[in-house]
Amino acid sequence: MRKLQVYDIDLEVFKSIIGNAVAKVLQENRELLNDSRNESGDKYLSRKEAAEFLRISETTLWNLDKTQVLPAKRLNGKVLYLKSDLLNFSKTNA
């Protein structure tokens, strides 16, 4: 782990540095969520959308995630499923 030592820095400058860093991370995540696509062009679906897509309850989907049968991705507290994973699951469990 890297250590950071700060000496004689103005509080307003420090707030500005931290604020800019946080804003950058939030913007990157916002763009990722707004796009709802990963690098391969596959669409991410929310838990509700995924359950509707598979025609199962959200509880069943949660259980599938918990047992790693159909694992979800997590991004900033959001539970997301790749549409391709849902299609593969539906084909193998039809």
N, C-alpha and C positions, 0 to 999 in steps of 0.2 A: 504494500500500500504506500502510495506517495504521500508525503506530508507537505503541507502548505503553511508557511509562516508569513504573517503579514505584519509589517512594521510601518508605523506612521502613515496610515492611509486615511484619507478623509471619509467620514461615514457616508456622505452623499455619493462619493465616487464608488465606494464599496457597494452601496445599494444599487447604483446604476449598473455595475458589472454583473451582479447577481440577477438583477431584473432582466438584463439583456440575454443572459444565458438561459434563464427560465423561459422567456418569450420565444427564443429560438427553438427550444425543445417542444414547447406547446405548439408552435406553428408546424413543425415537422410532423408531429402526431396528428394534428388537425388535418393536414394535407393527406396523410395516410388514411385516416378514417373517412374523409370526404370522398376520396378516390375509391375506397372500398375494394381495391384490387391489389394483389401482390405482384411481384416481378414477372410472373408468367401470365398475367392477365386474368388469373382466376379470381372470382368475386368472393368477398367475405360476406357472410350473413350473420345477423344477430341470432341469439338463442331463439327468440320468438319466430323469426323468419325461417330458421332452420327447422324448427318443430313443425311449422306449417308446411314447409317444403316436403318433409318426410311424412306428414300426416300422422304425427305422434304428439303426445303431450310434452310440455316443457320438462316435466318431472322425469319422464322416460328418457328424454335427451340428456338431462342432467346425470341420470344413472349410467347412461352409456359413456359419458365423459368420465365420470368417477371411476368406472371399471376399465377405462382406457380402450374400450371397444371402438369408440368414436371420439377421440380426444379433441378438445377445443383449443384454440389459441387464445391467449390473453394479452390484451393491450390496454394499459392504463385502467385496469379494472373492468374493462369490457370483455365479455365472452364472445368469441367469434368462431365461426366454422367456415372452412373453405367449401365452396359449392362442389368442387371436384371430389372432396372427401365424402360429401353427402351422396353424390351420385354413385360413387364406388360402393358405399355402404348399402344403398338401396338395391344395387345390382346383385350384391353378394348375399343379401338377406331378404330377397323378394319371395 
